[in-house]
Amino acid sequence: MSMLNVDNIQKSFGKNEVLKNISFSLEKGEVLAIIGSSGSGKTTLLRCLNFLERPQKGKITVNGEVLFDGDTYSKQKESEIRKKRLHFGMVFQSFNLFPQYKVIENIVLAPQLQAKEQLKSTGEYMGVKTYKEAQQKIMENALVLLEKVGLSEKKDAYPCNLSGGQQQRVAIARALALNPDILCFDEPTSALDPELTGEVLNVIKGLKTSDSTMIVVTHEIEFARDVADKIIFMADGVIAEEGTPQQVINNPQNPRTKAFLSRFKQNFS
């Protein structure tokens, strides 16, 4: 059984149909790169997966659990939507860190809120039964994640004192703090200067393990070729081509894929 199944997702804004019957699957431990021109529907697809947007039709299933079914969907409480979002971690283009909080506070805030909710409803969080114990576990995990992204020494800094690359690495640690099934990146380097892009891409590469499942919307074609197990090329709200990096990047079949990749040809062979 696939970890993620997306079946015939459709999303429109008014009369503008942005996603047209999008379907794909992802196995545990796989990295999926989504490429395509601006306006092709890449970001909207990620936002639908994270329940930041609601599709009009289709189905989203994670680990056999149907999280969304357009045929049976009824208005849900925000608490129910939050639980579904926990399956997905999201790293945005523009970092979205809380400027008034230190780095470590940005990372522990969401897990602490989750711990309070879970302790109230089940009496247990991460194997402990008190909020004080949960706080300690959350802090220990946050420090491990900061080390993972190479920012242990910045734990007490504020976002305004960090470079763009450092802020994005904090955002990655924050997304990992909730231990999502699938980590999603929406153009994680698009707001960075070229010299800072490499440090963020290296962190993402370092996250690739047999237990780490990721979806990366990116314009970094070389990175997609080197890191992804699967690549989807989107155009005008449809999947125009899908396959391995060898198939999609090195040997594209769709004329639209060929035209898109021709812009980057001098960067790879």
C-alpha positions in Angstrom: 0.0 0.0 0.0 1.3 3.5 -0.9 1.9 6.0 1.9 0.1 8.7 -0.1 -2.6 8.3 -2.8 -4.0 11.4 -4.5 -6.9 10.6 -6.8 -8.5 13.0 -9.3 -8.0 16.2 -7.3 -9.8 19.2 -8.8 -9.5 22.7 -7.6 -11.0 25.9 -9.1 -11.0 29.5 -8.0 -14.2 30.9 -9.5 -14.2 30.0 -13.2 -10.4 29.4 -13.1 -9.7 25.6 -13.0 -6.3 25.4 -11.4 -6.0 21.6 -10.8 -7.6 19.2 -13.3 -7.9 15.5 -12.1 -4.5 15.3 -10.5 -3.6 11.7 -9.5 -0.3 10.2 -8.2 1.0 8.0 -5.4 4.1 8.0 -3.2 5.8 5.2 -1.3 7.3 5.6 2.2 10.9 6.9 1.9 10.4 8.3 -1.6 11.2 11.9 -2.7 8.8 13.4 -5.3 9.9 16.6 -7.1 7.2 18.7 -8.8 8.4 21.0 -11.6 6.8 23.3 -14.0 6.3 26.9 -15.0 4.7 29.5 -12.7 0.9 29.2 -12.7 0.9 25.5 -13.5 -0.8 24.5 -10.2 2.2 23.3 -8.2 1.7 25.4 -5.1 -2.1 24.9 -5.1 -1.6 21.2 -5.2 0.6 21.4 -2.0 -1.9 23.7 -0.3 -4.7 21.1 -1.0 -2.6 18.3 0.4 -2.0 20.4 3.6 -5.7 21.4 3.9 -4.8 25.1 3.4 -7.2 24.9 0.4 -10.1 22.6 -0.1 -10.5 20.8 -3.5 -13.9 20.6 -5.1 -13.4 16.9 -6.0 -11.1 14.0 -5.5 -9.6 11.9 -2.7 -6.5 12.1 -0.5 -5.4 9.0 1.4 -2.4 8.6 3.8 -1.4 5.2 5.1 -4.8 3.8 4.1 -6.8 6.6 6.0 -9.0 8.7 3.8 -8.3 12.3 4.8 -10.4 14.0 2.1 -13.2 12.7 -0.1 -14.9 15.3 -2.2 -18.0 13.1 -2.7 -18.7 12.8 1.1 -17.0 15.9 2.4 -19.0 18.0 4.9 -17.8 21.1 6.7 -15.4 20.1 9.4 -14.3 21.7 12.7 -11.0 23.5 12.7 -9.7 20.9 15.3 -10.4 18.1 12.8 -8.6 19.9 10.0 -5.6 20.5 12.3 -5.4 16.8 13.0 -5.3 16.0 9.3 -2.6 18.6 8.7 -0.4 16.8 11.1 0.2 14.2 8.4 2.0 16.8 6.4 4.8 19.2 7.4 5.0 22.4 5.2 8.0 24.5 4.5 7.0 27.8 2.7 8.8 30.0 0.2 9.0 32.9 2.6 9.9 31.1 5.8 6.9 32.3 7.8 8.8 32.4 11.1 7.3 34.3 14.1 9.6 37.4 14.3 8.8 38.0 18.0 10.0 34.5 19.0 13.5 33.1 19.3 14.6 30.3 17.0 14.0 27.6 19.7 10.6 29.1 20.5 9.6 29.0 16.8 10.4 25.3 16.8 8.7 24.2 20.1 5.5 26.3 19.8 3.4 24.0 17.7 4.5 20.7 19.5 3.7 22.4 22.8 0.2 23.3 21.6 -0.2 19.8 20.3 0.9 18.3 23.6 -1.7 20.3 25.5 -4.5 19.1 23.2 -3.4 15.5 23.3 -2.9 15.4 27.1 -6.3 16.9 27.5 -8.0 14.3 25.2 -5.9 11.2 25.8 -3.9 11.8 29.0 -0.7 11.0 27.2 1.8 12.6 24.8 5.0 10.9 23.5 4.8 8.4 26.3 4.5 10.9 29.2 1.5 12.0 31.2 2.3 15.6 32.4 2.8 18.8 30.4 6.1 19.4 32.2 7.5 16.1 31.0 6.2 16.8 27.5 7.9 20.2 27.4 11.2 18.5 28.3 10.8 16.0 25.5 9.8 18.7 23.0 12.8 20.8 23.9 15.2 17.9 23.6 13.8 17.0 20.2 14.1 20.7 19.1 17.7 20.8 20.0 18.4 17.6 18.0 16.6 19.1 15.0 18.6 22.4 15.2 21.8 20.3 15.2 20.5 18.4 12.2 20.1 21.6 10.2 23.4 23.0 11.5 22.0 25.8 13.7 22.6 24.8 17.3 24.5 28.0 18.0 21.5 30.1 16.8 18.9 28.7 19.2 18.5 32.0 21.1 18.7 34.3 18.1 15.7 36.1 16.6 14.8 35.6 12.9 15.8 39.1 12.1 19.4 38.3 13.0 19.5 35.3 10.6 20.3 35.1 6.9 17.6 33.9 4.6 19.2 30.5 4.3 19.4 30.2 8.1 15.7 31.2 8.4 14.7 28.6 5.9 16.7 26.0 7.8 14.8 26.9 11.0 11.6 26.6 9.1 12.6 23.0 8.1 13.4 22.1 11.7 10.0 23.6 12.7 8.2 21.4 10.2 10.1 18.3 11.3 9.2 19.0 15.0 5.7 17.6 14.6 7.1 14.4 13.1 4.9 14.5 9.9 4.4 11.5 7.6 5.2 13.6 4.6 7.4 16.7 4.5 6.4 19.3 1.8 8.5 22.1 0.4 7.1 24.9 -1.7 9.9 26.4 -3.7 12.2 26.4 -0.6 14.9 28.4 -2.3 13.0 30.9 -4.4 13.3 33.7 -1.8 17.1 33.2 -1.4 20.1 34.7 -3.0 22.0 32.2 -5.2 24.8 31.9 -2.6 22.4 30.8 0.1 20.5 28.3 -2.0 23.1 25.6 -1.7 23.0 25.5 2.1 19.2 24.9 2.1 19.4 22.3 -0.7 22.2 20.4 1.2 19.9 20.2 4.3 17.1 18.8 2.2 19.4 16.3 0.6 20.6 15.3 4.1 17.0 14.6 5.2 16.6 11.9 2.5 16.4 8.5 4.3 14.4 5.3 3.9 12.0 6.8 6.6 11.7 10.3 5.2 9.0 10.9 2.6 9.1 14.3 0.9 7.4 16.3 -1.8 9.5 19.2 -3.2 8.1 21.8 -5.5 11.2 23.3 -7.0 12.7 25.2 -9.9 16.2 23.7 -9.1 16.2 21.1 -11.9 19.6 19.7 -11.1 18.6 19.2 -7.5 15.4 17.5 -8.6 17.4 15.2 -10.9 19.9 14.2 -8.2 17.6 13.8 -5.2 14.1 12.8 -6.4 12.9 9.2 -6.9 10.0 10.5 -9.0 9.4 13.7 -10.9 6.1 15.2 -12.0 6.0 17.9 -14.6 2.9 20.1 -14.4 1.4 22.4 -17.0 -1.9 24.2 -16.9 -3.2 22.2 -14.0 -2.5 18.8 -15.3 0.4 16.3 -14.9 1.9 16.4 -18.4 4.7 13.9 -17.6 5.6 11.7 -14.7 8.4 9.2 -14.1 12.0 8.8 -12.8 14.5 11.6 -13.2 16.1 9.6 -16.0 12.8 9.5 -17.8 11.5 13.0 -17.2 14.6 15.1 -17.2 17.1 13.1 -19.3 14.6 11.7 -21.8 11.3 13.7 -21.8 8.6 12.6 -24.2 6.0 15.4 -23.9 6.7 18.4 -26.1 5.8 20.8 -23.2 8.3 19.1 -20.9 11.0 19.3 -23.6 10.3 23.0 -24.1 10.3 23.7 -20.3 13.6 21.8 -19.7 15.3 23.4 -22.7 15.7 26.6 -20.6 17.9 24.8 -18.2 19.9 22.7 -20.7 23.2 24.5 -20.2 23.1 23.6 -16.5 23.0 19.8 -16.9 23.6 17.2 -19.5 
